[in-house]
């Protein structure tokens, strides 16, 4: 499916002149080392956690080969989504076209792996040689009983964020609303932009269960294709991460009338605020009361559990470098542990997320302008923080600065969402900040010489 | 009689074991001190490579991008490349810039050579900055091929000038499958023979995972520019792995230096013949230290011969690595159930009787039943797990075992280590 870029509302989010603001509609400069990603990556991130579907990348090996099964989006059941499937275009395909090969590939994958649906992703090379993946998918559809869905977001289309939006359009136009749920649950909701990284979702579900709220679908985390088809019957959309899917919730509101709220499940404050907002919006008095009680109990319990960490962490200073909802939600979460954010930066957030981060931070805190490795190193040398909170790609560079580090992006192995996740988060921060190895790393040896 | 085995032919690759050639080129570039690697492609191309190499080596990977967007799909990326090189030079002050292309730029046919000379005309201050260009179209080959091409470009571009011969100096071209610790072991072995080694690329001091005093956004450690320029002074050259033969042959062609291609350095026979050759070149007897290591290896083989004999092993790796490990296993009496290579190999290089095929990890899945051991990268966990077959991690990426870049599997000592790893993986499962 082709998505008209003008429908993605990119322009209206572009006027930010602030220093360090994410340059959504500005081109990254060649050679500056911005270290962002591409539209194809962004499109796949959103759809990949549909766990019972097959995801075929129509491109040369660079697009799938270097990156399959590398995200921490977890499944409680099917593992098919983790399989790396690609047409692995070779020289002959580039010369003669790869459409026929793709059609065959789709049919073979359908036969071999019995998926519930097949997503087919275009890439730079396949787009450039003029392969029409819509046609290839239609051809395959004649032989395949499950839906075959084309996702047209080749890498050169822009950065990750734009790819997210394309996937939102695909979901809206081709999947959501295609099946009616068996029952009409009064408190049915969807999460939008919750990818179940490291099992984050499973830290939130206990609260929903306790309150009698039904999660109809999570788009997309631990998701099943058939559940997403029914997502239009939710009473409420909760936009959890990635403002890039705002278009999706707005259009779902127009089409099926369900309202949406924004929220985050990182940290005690944001978890409670989001639960409260869900209950308010669903509007049931009994639910609202139960929610208040639940929040009170859980907050008390969680505060007790993290108190010993908070006492030791209070007054520590952090540098925060991430994307999406975490840009701002992590500022609050760190504050709950008594940690102050010295500087914050973002590569992949929307301007809105960025502004929210800025508003929450201490006015003296710095905004990271140069998001390259060079800029990062200069900042750390200058600020000497007690902790760096960032994504996996910064991890090993951070270690070189001999500074405690916490990975909060897609490569991590621990869930940080919900009340339970807050405890895990506090434990993890405490472990890295007070690890005895940092002192060893900073000692000079032999004594009096330079550190080795 | 050679009979490469038949595997299921499909129109897709399932759980590919290939990585992109540009990723291989990046590894080679990481073995050159003060280098800034620049990928001519869209931003995802370089991000995927950085993530993949970071999770394998546990190191930051200084790889930059020309950040191509939609307009370049129409107008070409020539101008972006010019700007990218200049910007990288200004911002990061590298000693060398190593450029590689991508599927995107090779498809629209950007001429990297003319972009570079146009840049140099505009920016006369950068006229002398060494820039190495490697063409790595994503749709030709895998990691090994990209690594080979980048090494070849480094040599072609930087080792041109004739220099006087230096006695006891040899040039080494390690294969893409050598770990940083393998390269270090190789250098130490040469030192024992009193030989000075110029190693291209040398990842033993850059990707070895050391705590730098001053982290930087360019490569730290590795062979220096001056050392690369001294390569023509070598009295002999060795390349390791069949794919690296062209690099050694290029040096021979350029400077008339005698070149030996060593297929593998894992396995007693292979190491024997390499040490005899070193002894000949250096005029020194094989050092007693190495003979002691040989004697220990022999004792290990005796002690464990029964646990090794007739074990069925399924291996999926890049071809140089595949030949190295399967020949060692065959030597100790194990059976190769299947040898799956990431990319094709000329038929003359496929050993007699080796059940060789080009395939992915889905092929491994179809063929692994009944194996005592799988040797492949971490992604083969999707095969080994459900089949409950012990899985020894090798190749790239290995992200779920500690210390892989620090592992030595070459020389007598390294062969012994490999045998131990095989045995321990099978017993602790």
HADDOCK unambig.tbl for C-alpha pairs under 7 A between the chains (distance, minus, plus):
assign (segid A and resid 28 and name CA) (segid B and resid 67 and name CA) 6.19 0.50 0.50
assign (segid A and resid 29 and name CA) (segid B and resid 67 and name CA) 6.54 0.50 0.50
assign (segid A and resid 30 and name CA) (segid B and resid 65 and name CA) 6.18 0.50 0.50
assign (segid A and resid 30 and name CA) (segid B and resid 66 and name CA) 3.87 0.50 0.50
assign (segid A and resid 30 and name CA) (segid B and resid 67 and name CA) 5.18 0.50 0.50
assign (segid A and resid 30 and name CA) (segid B and resid 80 and name CA) 5.92 0.50 0.50
assign (segid A and resid 30 and name CA) (segid B and resid 83 and name CA) 6.26 0.50 0.50
assign (segid A and resid 30 and name CA) (segid B and resid 84 and name CA) 4.35 0.50 0.50
assign (segid A and resid 31 and name CA) (segid B and resid 64 and name CA) 6.00 0.50 0.50
assign (segid A and resid 31 and name CA) (segid B and resid 65 and name CA) 5.62 0.50 0.50
assign (segid A and resid 31 and name CA) (segid B and resid 66 and name CA) 5.35 0.50 0.50
assign (segid A and resid 31 and name CA) (segid B and resid 84 and name CA) 4.00 0.50 0.50
assign (segid A and resid 31 and name CA) (segid B and resid 85 and name CA) 6.39 0.50 0.50
assign (segid A and resid 31 and name CA) (segid B and resid 87 and name CA) 5.26 0.50 0.50
assign (segid A and resid 31 and name CA) (segid B and resid 88 and name CA) 4.82 0.50 0.50
assign (segid A and resid 32 and name CA) (segid B and resid 87 and name CA) 6.31 0.50 0.50
assign (segid A and resid 32 and name CA) (segid B and resid 88 and name CA) 6.31 0.50 0.50
assign (segid A and resid 33 and name CA) (segid B and resid 64 and name CA) 5.10 0.50 0.50
assign (segid A and resid 33 and name CA) (segid B and resid 65 and name CA) 6.44 0.50 0.50
assign (segid A and resid 35 and name CA) (segid B and resid 43 and name CA) 6.98 0.50 0.50
assign (segid A and resid 35 and name CA) (segid B and resid 47 and name CA) 6.51 0.50 0.50
assign (segid A and resid 36 and name CA) (segid B and resid 43 and name CA) 6.07 0.50 0.50
assign (segid A and resid 36 and name CA) (segid B and resid 47 and name CA) 6.96 0.50 0.50
assign (segid A and resid 37 and name CA) (segid B and resid 43 and name CA) 4.91 0.50 0.50
assign (segid A and resid 37 and name CA) (segid B and resid 44 and name CA) 4.29 0.50 0.50
assign (segid A and resid 37 and name CA) (segid B and resid 47 and name CA) 5.91 0.50 0.50
assign (segid A and resid 38 and name CA) (segid B and resid 42 and name CA) 6.77 0.50 0.50
assign (segid A and resid 38 and name CA) (segid B and resid 43 and name CA) 5.42 0.50 0.50
assign (segid A and resid 38 and name CA) (segid B and resid 44 and name CA) 4.37 0.50 0.50
assign (segid A and resid 41 and name CA) (segid B and resid 44 and name CA) 6.74 0.50 0.50
assign (segid A and resid 60 and name CA) (segid B and resid 138 and name CA) 5.66 0.50 0.50
assign (segid A and resid 60 and name CA) (segid B and resid 139 and name CA) 5.05 0.50 0.50
assign (segid A and resid 61 and name CA) (segid B and resid 18 and name CA) 6.95 0.50 0.50
assign (segid A and resid 61 and name CA) (segid B and resid 19 and name CA) 6.49 0.50 0.50
assign (segid A and resid 61 and name CA) (segid B and resid 20 and name CA) 5.60 0.50 0.50
assign (segid A and resid 61 and name CA) (segid B and resid 138 and name CA) 6.13 0.50 0.50
assign (segid A and resid 61 and name CA) (segid B and resid 139 and name CA) 6.56 0.50 0.50
assign (segid A and resid 62 and name CA) (segid B and resid 19 and name CA) 6.55 0.50 0.50
assign (segid A and resid 62 and name CA) (segid B and resid 20 and name CA) 4.59 0.50 0.50
assign (segid A and resid 62 and name CA) (segid B and resid 45 and name CA) 6.83 0.50 0.50
assign (segid A and resid 62 and name CA) (segid B and resid 138 and name CA) 5.78 0.50 0.50
assign (segid A and resid 65 and name CA) (segid B and resid 16 and name CA) 5.90 0.50 0.50
assign (segid A and resid 65 and name CA) (segid B and resid 18 and name CA) 5.86 0.50 0.50
assign (segid A and resid 65 and name CA) (segid B and resid 19 and name CA) 5.07 0.50 0.50
assign (segid A and resid 65 and name CA) (segid B and resid 20 and name CA) 6.68 0.50 0.50
assign (segid A and resid 66 and name CA) (segid B and resid 19 and name CA) 5.21 0.50 0.50
assign (segid A and resid 66 and name CA) (segid B and resid 20 and name CA) 6.51 0.50 0.50
assign (segid A and resid 66 and name CA) (segid B and resid 48 and name CA) 5.95 0.50 0.50
assign (segid A and resid 66 and name CA) (segid B and resid 49 and name CA) 6.40 0.50 0.50
assign (segid A and resid 66 and name CA) (segid B and resid 52 and name CA) 6.20 0.50 0.50
assign (segid A and resid 67 and name CA) (segid B and resid 48 and name CA) 5.89 0.50 0.50
assign (segid A and resid 67 and name CA) (segid B and resid 52 and name CA) 6.82 0.50 0.50
assign (segid A and resid 83 and name CA) (segid B and resid 15 and name CA) 5.75 0.50 0.50
assign (segid A and resid 84 and name CA) (segid B and resid 14 and name CA) 5.71 0.50 0.50
assign (segid A and resid 84 and name CA) (segid B and resid 15 and name CA) 4.31 0.50 0.50
assign (segid A and resid 84 and name CA) (segid B and resid 16 and name CA) 6.45 0.50 0.50
assign (segid A and resid 85 and name CA) (segid B and resid 12 and name CA) 6.75 0.50 0.50
assign (segid A and resid 85 and name CA) (segid B and resid 13 and name CA) 5.81 0.50 0.50
assign (segid A and resid 85 and name CA) (segid B and resid 14 and name CA) 4.79 0.50 0.50
assign (segid A and resid 85 and name CA) (segid B and resid 15 and name CA) 6.09 0.50 0.50
assign (segid A and resid 86 and name CA) (segid B and resid 12 and name CA) 5.54 0.50 0.50
assign (segid A and resid 86 and name CA) (segid B and resid 13 and name CA) 5.32 0.50 0.50
assign (segid A and resid 86 and name CA) (segid B and resid 14 and name CA) 6.78 0.50 0.50
assign (segid A and resid 87 and name CA) (segid B and resid 11 and name CA) 6.42 0.50 0.50
assign (segid A and resid 87 and name CA) (segid B and resid 12 and name CA) 4.38 0.50 0.50
assign (segid A and resid 87 and name CA) (segid B and resid 13 and name CA) 5.98 0.50 0.50
assign (segid A and resid 88 and name CA) (segid B and resid 12 and name CA) 6.56 0.50 0.50
assign (segid A and resid 88 and name CA) (segid B and resid 13 and name CA) 6.16 0.50 0.50
assign (segid A and resid 89 and name CA) (segid B and resid 139 and name CA) 5.77 0.50 0.50
assign (segid A and resid 90 and name CA) (segid B and resid 139 and name CA) 4.45 0.50 0.50
assign (segid A and resid 90 and name CA) (segid B and resid 140 and name CA) 6.13 0.50 0.50
assign (segid A and resid 91 and name CA) (segid B and resid 139 and name CA) 5.68 0.50 0.50
assign (segid A and resid 91 and name CA) (segid B and resid 140 and name CA) 6.34 0.50 0.50
assign (segid A and resid 101 and name CA) (segid B and resid 11 and name CA) 5.77 0.50 0.50
assign (segid A and resid 104 and name CA) (segid B and resid 11 and name CA) 6.11 0.50 0.50
assign (segid A and resid 105 and name CA) (segid B and resid 11 and name CA) 4.83 0.50 0.50
assign (segid A and resid 105 and name CA) (segid B and resid 12 and name CA) 5.22 0.50 0.50
assign (segid A and resid 124 and name CA) (segid B and resid 104 and name CA) 5.94 0.50 0.50
assign (segid A and resid 125 and name CA) (segid B and resid 103 and name CA) 6.18 0.50 0.50
assign (segid A and resid 125 and name CA) (segid B and resid 104 and name CA) 5.38 0.50 0.50
assign (segid A and resid 125 and name CA) (segid B and resid 107 and name CA) 6.90 0.50 0.50
assign (segid A and resid 155 and name CA) (segid B and resid 42 and name CA) 6.33 0.50 0.50
assign (segid A and resid 155 and name CA) (segid B and resid 44 and name CA) 6.64 0.50 0.50
assign (segid A and resid 156 and name CA) (segid B and resid 42 and name CA) 5.78 0.50 0.50
assign (segid A and resid 156 and name CA) (segid B and resid 68 and name CA) 6.06 0.50 0.50
assign (segid A and resid 156 and name CA) (segid B and resid 69 and name CA) 4.25 0.50 0.50
assign (segid A and resid 156 and name CA) (segid B and resid 70 and name CA) 5.05 0.50 0.50
assign (segid A and resid 157 and name CA) (segid B and resid 69 and name CA) 5.96 0.50 0.50
assign (segid A and resid 157 and name CA) (segid B and resid 70 and name CA) 5.23 0.50 0.50
assign (segid A and resid 158 and name CA) (segid B and resid 69 and name CA) 5.96 0.50 0.50
assign (segid A and resid 373 and name CA) (segid B and resid 217 and name CA) 5.72 0.50 0.50
assign (segid A and resid 374 and name CA) (segid B and resid 216 and name CA) 6.89 0.50 0.50
assign (segid A and resid 374 and name CA) (segid B and resid 217 and name CA) 5.46 0.50 0.50
assign (segid A and resid 393 and name CA) (segid B and resid 51 and name CA) 6.03 0.50 0.50
assign (segid A and resid 396 and name CA) (segid B and resid 58 and name CA) 6.17 0.50 0.50
assign (segid A and resid 396 and name CA) (segid B and resid 59 and name CA) 5.05 0.50 0.50
assign (segid A and resid 396 and name CA) (segid B and resid 60 and name CA) 5.05 0.50 0.50
assign (segid A and resid 397 and name CA) (segid B and resid 59 and name CA) 6.99 0.50 0.50
assign (segid A and resid 397 and name CA) (segid B and resid 60 and name CA) 5.06 0.50 0.50
assign (segid A and resid 400 and name CA) (segid B and resid 211 and name CA) 6.04 0.50 0.50
assign (segid A and resid 400 and name CA) (segid B and resid 212 and name CA) 6.43 0.50 0.50
assign (segid A and resid 400 and name CA) (segid B and resid 215 and name CA) 5.97 0.50 0.50
assign (segid A and resid 401 and name CA) (segid B and resid 215 and name CA) 6.88 0.50 0.50
assign (segid A and resid 452 and name CA) (segid B and resid 211 and name CA) 6.86 0.50 0.50
assign (segid A and resid 452 and name CA) (segid B and resid 213 and name CA) 6.60 0.50 0.50
